[in-house]
Amino acid sequence: MIRKFSIPFLAFLQASGFVVYLILISFFFNFVTPTFSKPVSEFYAPIVMLLLFVISAVISAVMILGRAGVLFWDKKYREAFTLVGWTVAWGLIYFALFIFILFLS
């Protein structure tokens, strides 16, 4: 049974999941950066970063636009664009929150 969430709450879940994903990528960069400072990794570092960029773009698109795409496909245009708008709004709220935390520290 699929639960029916309201569009603002679904957008909140999408934006929150995306923020968690970005935090995981940030931890990955903190772990990998010292490894890429070695001369041996001059060849592999750009390959790993470009692969991560492409994979991250696909994951981000699916997380943000996946459900909206399904709604659009079902000809529920208003709901699809409303979901994207709410997701962007929640993303801006998270952005403002992180900027506020950055300025506090």
N, C-alpha and C positions, 0 to 999 in steps of 0.2 A: 504494500500500500504506500503510495507516494503522498507525502504531506504537502499541503498547499500553504506556502508561506506568502505573506504579503510582499509586495514589490519592494518597499523600503527595507524590510527585514532581510529579504534575499540579497538585496544590494549591499547591506551591511555585512552579511556573511561572505559575499564575494570579495569585498574590499578588505575585510579582516583576513581572509585566507591569503589574499595577495600580499598583505603586509607581513604575514608570517613567512610566506615564501621569500620575500625580500630580506627578511632577517636571517633566514637560513643561507641565502646567497652571500650576505654580508659576513656571516661566520665562515663560510667557505673561503672568501677572499682573505680573511685574517689568518686562516690556516695555511693557505697556499702561497701567499706573498713571500714569506721567507724562503720557500723552496725555489721560487722563480728568480731569486737574486743570484743564484749560482750560475757560472758561465756555461755549464752543460745544458741548461734549460733554455738557452737563447732560441733554439729551434722549436722547442715544444711549447713554450709559454704562449706565443701567439695562436697556435693551433688550439690549445685548450681554451683560451679566452674566446676565440671566435666560435668554437663549438658551443661553449656555454652561452654565448650571446644568442645564437640561433635557437638553441633548445629553450632558453629562457623566453625568447620572443613568442615561441609557439605555446609554451605553458601559460604565459601571461595572457595571450589572446584567448586561449580556451577558458581561463579562469574569469576573465572580464567579459568576453563577448559570447561565450558558449551558450548560455541559457537565452540570452537576447537573440542569438541567431536561430535557435529553435523556435522561439516565439515569432520571429519574423517569418520563418519558413511556414509556420502555421497561419500566416496572414493576420497575426495579432500585432500590427505595426505600432499601435499606441502603447501597448504594454512593453514591447521591445525597446522602444526609444525611452520610455519612462524608466525602465530598469537600467539602461545605460546612463541616463541622467542621474539617477539616485546613486549608482555606483561611483560615478565621478564625484558627486557631492560628498559621499563618505570618504573617498580618497583624498579630497581636499581637506576634510576635517582631520584625517590622520596626518596629512602633510603639515597642517598648522600645528597640530599637537607635537609632532617631532621637532619642528622649528622652535616652538615654545620651550620644549625640554632642552634643546641645544643651547638656547640663550640663557637658560637657568644654570647650566653647568659651566 
